[in-house]
Every structure is written in C-alpha cells, then in structure tokens.
C-alpha cells in the first residue's frame, strides 16, 4: 500500500482513525497541536478511556505504519488527509467550524494537486460543498466521511462498522476513499452527495436522542401504572422495526455528541424555517430528567418538594456512560450539581475520576470526589446510581449498608439486583418500575 495518509487532530476520533487505518496496512501520520498528547501517543499511550486502543496504537508504531507529530508540514506528501478537529457548539447551538476552516486553509497551500481532504469532523451542512469548491481551485478534492463511533466502543466500531458513509461530488474520488476501508467488516459503503452525508450524521444522533427521551418519559408512565419499563423495553426491542438499542431508561442523555449534534440540527432547521418539533420535545424531555431524579430522591427521603438541606448522598458515577472517562455534558454531572444545588452534601465516586480532577469540574462546593465507593457511602442518607459502571453491581452491598445512615438506593439505571438488595434490607427505587 503506497497511499500515504495524514490525520489532523489526535482526539477521540482522530486517534481511533489513525490507529485503525494503520491496522489496515496504510502508512499514517497524525498531527496535533498538543505536544504532550503527541509524546504520549508516540509511546503508544493515550488518556482516552477506550478499550483496545492502546494495543492498536502500539501495533501500528511497531510496524512502522503509525507516526505522530506536532508539525502539520509532515503531511505535505500525503495523498489523503482526514480532518478530525473539534466543532464545539456555540451559544446559539450552531457548530463552530472555525478549527476545520483553519485546517482547510493550511492544507490548501500544503498538499499536492490530486490529494483528497476527508472531513471526519461533524460540520454544518454545506461545509463540504463550499470546501470542495475552494479545494478545486488548488487541484484538490474534498470528501465528507462522517464518523459513527461510540465512545468506549470506538475501535470495534471502526473495524466492524455498521455503515460507511462517503459524501463526494466525484464518484471516482469517493471510491478512492472507500478503498481505504478494505478490510473493515461493513455491510456496505454508501457513496452519496455532500449534504446527504452531513445530514445523515446529525440525523443519526438526533434519532438516538429522541429514542432515549421517549423511553425515559415512558419510564415515568410505567411508574404511575405499575408497569416495568425493562419488560416494556424488551417487548419494544423485539420488533425489528424498532430495535433493542437505546431502550434502557436513565438520568438522561449526554456526552460529546448527542447534545451538540441535536443543538446543531435544530439551529440548521431554525435557520431554514423548518419546525423539528419532535426533536425539540426530546431535548426538553431530556432536561426534565434531572429534576425528575431530584424529586424522586427528595420524595423517598420524605422531603417537601426538592428540599434536600441537611441530606448526605452518595452519587455513583459521573461520566456520561460506563466505559469512558468523558464528562462532557454528562447527565450524572448535571445530577450532581442539581442535588447539591437543592442543599445536599454529596460524595461522588467514579472509577475514572480522581479526587484531584474534581476541583476542575466546576461543581458546587458541597460536592466532594472520593476514590473509594465505600468512603462515598459513609453516613449517606441515600445512594444514587447515575452511571451504569458494571463494578457498582459487584460491590459488597451488605458491607456498604453498614456504613450508610439509611439503606436507601435510587438506581436511575436499573443496574443493580433490586430483589437481592431488598433481601439484604435495602429500599431500592428503580427507574420506571
């Protein structure tokens, strides 16, 4: 394989893309402005909490196929460059593509005619077409190739993709990018126009967010009519038109993608005077989940409204889901702030969050991060499970119960064996059951 590949941005998407392409046999150079990050990656290490990523990095480095650098000039001879830089949300909800535009301007002057720039970053609809027109004046091509990686499953999703979407103005250019993925287990490569590829990325995350919001609202209904959301979800998921994924209740959705992409899609729709009422309702329902959980905690403690003054609570989990260290827009983090905001003293344990890191999270002073779940539970009036870390189900709960003031658990994820805990004298309040 002679095609040299460049990757700009060594974050979650860029590092996985670089390591994955090297695994497929392509020579890859990834660049990032963070010198510390680059040095760690050169050693086959990363701060990303991604299973199998470090072994894949070391494999590529040992094979001489994977390099990391801070100098984008190293990509001058690349035939294909993947752009994987952040596009954070602006206050209006629009995606900030300024970092992408800066990289494009550099690559237009750097690359040789015939090279292809691949936009992996999630960008506003129309970005690829505009960039493609500008690139054409330099003899270059642009392709949209949105990523569909799940955090904590990124390596698996790259190597076993359920779809590969390529937006291209020229079918031959699209096929050239498709060939890079030979060796990936995927049912099909879909080559479409620029705008369809860009909308497909936003629509995928918006649909998943809507699905979770629906299930969370359904969970509240199940509590009122004595149904079990877990059983209802199994019945729903057995219908292939619906599918079983994203049918578990929780404290809401969050992370680096769903909140940002739903906000961006709504901004695009508003700009085009299109009403996405279903998605707007899903966002509103997600915001309501935090208050719903606070109300539940207050109610089971016999408090009026949401008054938690004088309450000590243990919060298990702070990341937005298990298997990742990502705290961005985490529902567990929102819940921690809300519980403390209503007066509770909170001890938080998460296997990926060290106490020293807690000082940088902007949480209220009443929130304390500890490095041991049993310490978190000491003298607690209630234990609230906010993230579905498997280790929480494996704790010595009878021992933990001897440390708390009350044997009360609010399990927002339905992670724990409620019946076994009840036999041990706990009161367990599940979600939607």
N, C-alpha and C positions, 0 to 999 in steps of 0.2 A: 504494500500500500504506500503510494508516494504522496498523496494529498496531505499537505501539512495543515493542521487545524489550530486555530487560535481561539481562546476563550477570554473574554473581558469580564472580570468580576468573579471573585472566588468565594462567593457566599454559598448558601444552601443549594441554589440551582446551578451556579457555575461550577462549583467543586464536583457535584454529582455528575454533571455533563462531561467535564474534563476527564474524570476517572472512568466514567462509563465508555466514552469513545476510545480511550487508551486501552481499555479491556477488550474492545472490539478490534484492536490492532492498529488504530490510527495514531500517528505521532502528534502529540498535543502539547501546546504551550499555553498555560493560563497565566494571566496577569491580574494584579490587584494593587491598589494604592496603599494598602495596609501592609507595611513591611513585616510586622510581627506575624500576621496571618500567613504571609508568603513563606517566612522562615519555618513556621510550624509545618506547613504543607510540604516543604522540601524534605522534611524529616518523616513524612508520612503520618503526621498528626493533625488533628483538627479539633476545634472547640465545638463543632456541630455534634449534637447527640443523635447520630444516625447509625443504626446497625449496619455492619458490613462495609461502611465507607472507608475506614482506615485501612483494612486489609486490601481493598481495591486500590487505594492510593499507593500503598507500598508495592503492590504487584506492578503497577504501571511504572513507578520510579525504577524498580529493579530491572524491568525490561527495557529501560531506556526510552520509553514512549511517552513519558509524562514529566513535564518540567513546569516550574513556577517562577515568576519573576515580577518585579515591580515596574519594569520598563516596557511600555506598550510598543516601543520600536522593535522589540523582539518579534513582533508579529508581521513585520514588513513582507516576509516571503510566504506568508500563509495564503492558501488558496480559498479557505473558508474560515470566517471568524464568527463565533457565536457571541452575541451581546447579552450578558446576564447581570445587568446592574439594576439596583432598586428603582422602583417607581412608586414612591410613597403617596399616600392620599394628601391632598391639600385641604385647607379648611372647608372648601366648597364641596369636597368629595371627589373632585377630579383627580386623575392620576398625574403626578408630577413626573413628566418625561424628560426633564432637563438633563439628567445624567445620561440618558440614552442619546439625546441630541449632541451632547458634548463628545461622547464616544464616536458617534457617526461622523462628526466634523473632523475628528482626528484620523479616522480610518479612511475617509475620502482622500486625504492627502498622503496617506501612508501606503495603501495597498496597490498592487499592480493591476492593470486592466484585466478583466475576466474573473477577478476574485468575487466571492459571494459573502455578503454580510447577512447573518441569520439573527433575527430578533427573537430571542427567548423571553426577554423581559415582557411583562404584561403592559401593553401600551394603549393609549386612546385609539379608538377606531379611526382609521385613515392615516395613521403614522407610517405604516409600511409603504403605502402607495406614495405618499409625499417623499419619504426617504428614497424610494426606488427611483423616482423621477430625478432627484438630486444626484443619486449614485450613478445614474446613466450618463450624466454629463462628465463623469470621471472614468467611464468604461467599466463600471462595477455593477453588480446585481444585488438586490435585497430580497430576502425571503422572510416570511413570518412563520415561525415554528414554535407555537406556544407550548409551555411545559404543563404537564398534568401530574406532577409528582406530589405524593402525600408525605408530609413530614413524618418521620420515623419509619417510612417505607420507601424512601426515595430511591435507593439502589435497586430494590426489587422492581419498582415501577419503571425505572429506566430500562432495565434488562428484560422485563416482561410487560411491556407497555400494552394497555388495552386499546389504545389508538395512537397513531402518529399523524398529526395534522400539519400540513405544509401549505402555506398560502404563497402563491407565486404568480407573477404576471407572465412568465415564460415556462411552459411545461418542461422543457429540457433542463432548465435551472432547477426546477422542483425535483425532477428525477435525480439530478446530481446530488441533492441533499438527501433524498430518500435512500440512495445507495450507501450513505454513511451509516445507516442504521441496519445494514445487512448483518445478521447475527442476533438481532433483537427479536425476541418472541413476541410478535404482534399479529393480530388477525388481519390487519390491513393498514396501508398508508393512504391517507386521504389527501389528495392534492386539490386545493380549492383556490378561490380568489383571496386576495389580501383581507378584505373586510369580513368575509365569512369566517376566516381563521381567527381574526381578532375577536369577533362577537362570540364565537364558539367558546373561547376561553372564559370570557366574562359570564356567558350563559351557563356554563357548567357549574361554576361556583355559586352563582345565584340560585340555580335549581337546588343544589345541595343544601344551601342555607334555608331555602323555603321548606324543604322536606323536614329539616331538623326543627324549625319553628312550628310546623304543623304537628309534629309528634309531641313536642313539649306542650302545646296547647291541648292536645288530645289527652296527655297525661293528667292535666288538671281536671278535665272532664271525667276521666276514669276514677279519680279520687271521689268525685261527687256522686257517681252512680255505682260505686263498689265494683268496678271492673279492674283488671290488671293490665296496665299498658304493655308489659312484657309479653303477655299472651296475645294481646291485640296486635302487637308488632309482629309476632311470629305469623299470625294469620294474614296480615297485610303482606309481609315479605314473601310468603309462599306464592303470591301472584307474580308471575314473571313480568307483567306489565309494570309492576311497582318496584320489585327487587328488595332484598333484605337489608342492603346497606343504608346507614344513616336513619335507622328506625329505633334507636335507643334514646330514651329521654336523658336530660342532663341539665346543668345550670345555664345552658345557652351555648351558642357557637362563637368562636373567636379565632385567634391565630393571625398569621401574617397575610392570609389570602382572602378568606370569605368576607370579613368586614370591609377590607379595602376594595375588593372587586365588586361587591354589591353596591357600595357607595359610588364607585366609578360608573357602573352601568346605569344607576339612577341619574347620575349627573348627565350622562350622554342622552338618556331619554328625555330629561327635562329640557336639555338644550335643543332637542329636536321636537319638543312639544308632544311627546308620547307619554301616555299615562301607564306606568308599570305598577298598578295598584296592588297586585298580588305581592310583588317584591317589597313594596313599601310596607305592607302589612306584616310581612315576615320580619323585616328589620324592627318594626315596633314591637312585635311579639317577643323578639329576642331581648330587647331592652327590658321588657317586663319580667323576664325570668329572674333577674337579680332580686327585685322587690318581692317576688313570689317566695323565693327561698328565705329571705329575711323574715317575712311574715310567718312562714312555717316555723322557723326557729323560735320566734317570739311566742307564737301560739302554744307550742308544745312545752314551753317553759312557763306558761301561764301569765305571760305579759300582755299588757294592753297595747293594741296597735303594733308598732315596730320598736317600742322602747326596750332597749337592751342594756340600760345603765346598770352597772354592777355585775353583769354576766361575764363569766370567763368561758371562752370557747376555744376548742382546738379545731383548726382547719387542716385537713389532709389534702394536699395537692395545691399547686399554684400555677403550674404550666397549663396551657390551654387544652392539652390532652396528654395521655400517657405516651411514653416512648420518645419524648422530645424535651429539650430544655427551653423551648420557646415560650416566653411570657407575653409576647405581643398581643394586645387586645384579648387577654385571657379572661374567660368568664370567672375562673377561680380568683383571679386577681381583682376583678370587679367586685366579686362577692366579699373578699377580704376587706376592701375599702368600705363597702356598704355596711357590713356588720360592725366594723369599728366606728363608722360614721353614726350609727344608731346607739353607740355607747358601750359596745362590748370590748372587753380586753381579749385580744386574740393571740394565740400561739400557733404558728404555722410550720408545718413540716412538709417538705417536698424533696424527694431523693436527688434532684438536680440543682437545688437552690441552697447555696451555703449561707450561713448567717451573715457573713461579711457582704454578700451580694445584696442582702435585704436593704441595706442602707441606701442603695442607689435606685430603689424601685419607686420612690415617691409615695409610699404607703403612709397612712396616719401613724402617729407616734404610738398608738395603742396596739399596733401590730408588731409582733416580735417573731423573727425567723429563728428556728432552732434546728439542730442537726440530728434529732432523735425523736421518733414518734411518741415514745413513752414520756419523754420530757414535755412534749407538746400537750399531752393529755392530762398532765398532772393538775389536779384541782379544777378540772374543766366541768362546767355545768352541761356541756353538750359537745359531742364530736361531730363535725360536719365533713363529709367526704365530698370533695369538689372535683377531683381528678381521678380517673379510673386506673391508677397505678396498681398492677397486679399484687405488688408487695403488701398493699393495705389489707387484702383479703387473707394474707398469710401471717398477719400479726398474731401475737398471743393475746387475744382479746380478753380472756378471763384475767390475765395479769394486768392488762391495761385498765380493766374495770375497777381494780383495787386502787388505782391512782386517781380516778376521777371523783368529783363530788356526786355526780349522778351518772347512772348507766344509761345514757341517752345518746342515740346516734341518729343524725339526719343524713341519709345516704342519697345524695342527689343523682348518683349514677347507677343505683341498684347493683352495686358491685359486690356487696357482702352477702353472706348466707344468713338472711334475716331470721329464719327459723332456728338455726343453731345458736345464734346470738340471743334470741329470746329465751331459749332453754337455759342460757347462762345468766339470765336475769336482766338483760338489756331491753330497753324500749327502743325499737328500730322504726324510724319513719322513712319509708321509701319514697320514690318519686312515681306517682301515677298508679299506686297500688294500695 
